[in-house]
Amino acid sequence: MNQIQPIAALAPYMTVPGNHEYDINFRNYKARFTMPNHEQTNSMYYSWNMGPVHFIGINTEVYYYLEFDIPGASKQYDWLVKDLEDATRPEVRDKRPWIIVFGHRPMYCSNEYKDDCQNVDCRLRVGFPYTNTLGLEEVLYDYGVDLAIWAHEHSYERLWPMFNYTVMNGSLEEPYKNPP
């Protein structure tokens, strides 16, 4: 925390927990960071609005640590669906046309790494093994999330819009282009 102090004292920033914060049930993370909606979610997931953007921070670790498993993921999942329902009401979406979700572990990546980067059945994307429940990709797609930002893999990747392991990039004649 000493290294970030010069920046943190001057610039606001928002955090989400990752695997390095896991020790002692995220106790140090919870003690150091107070995010929006802290009373209900213990700063583990939350949302806020800024200008034309609705931001949503989620805790991806509930999909990877057994003591959270279904109950922790289910509570966050229900909260996320309600938050997205509210954010996509026409009168709200007119004011905030962008929805950005961020979390620690990615839904897609090209690295080969055990449970959090499997090419086909990433837990965060499709849900828990054998049940395929509480996966987030379909929810993000159904509610029109515009951008998802992930971390964890220590490698930079930028992907075309994807859903269900299919690239959704317009047509051959009119693919998405990089901004100027």
C-alpha positions, 0 to 999 in steps of 0.5 A: 500500500505504501507504493500506491499512496502517492497516487491514491492520495490524489486520484480516485480509483475503484477496486475488485478483489482477486486471488491475491486478496483471498487470504483470511477470507479477504479480510485485508481487502475488506479492511482497506477498501470501501466501495459503493454499496459496502453495507450490502456487499462488503465491497466485494461487488458494486456499481456506480454511475459516472457521466454516460457510463454505468460501471459494475465491479464484480468478484470473480473469485466466488467462482474459484474458491470452494467456501464461496461456491454456489451461495456466494456466486448466487447472491452476486448473480442475483444482485447483478441481474437486478442491477442490470435490469435497473441499468437497462430500463429505457429512461436510464439507458438514455442517460447512461448508454454505456455499461462497463463490467470489470472483474479480476479473472477473465472469461476469455483468454488464450493462455493455457492455465487450469481452471480459470482460462480453459478455452471452452468451459471457463467457470465465470463464463458458463458457470459451475462444473457439471451444473453450468449454473450462474455463468455470467456471459449470457447475462452480460450479453442479454443486458447489452453490456458494452465492455468487459475489462479483466485482469489476472493473466499478466498478458495483454489481450484485446478481443473482438466482441464475443458471445458463446465462443463466437466472434461477433464482429459485424461482417467481412465487408464491415468489421469493427475498426480500431478508433482513430 
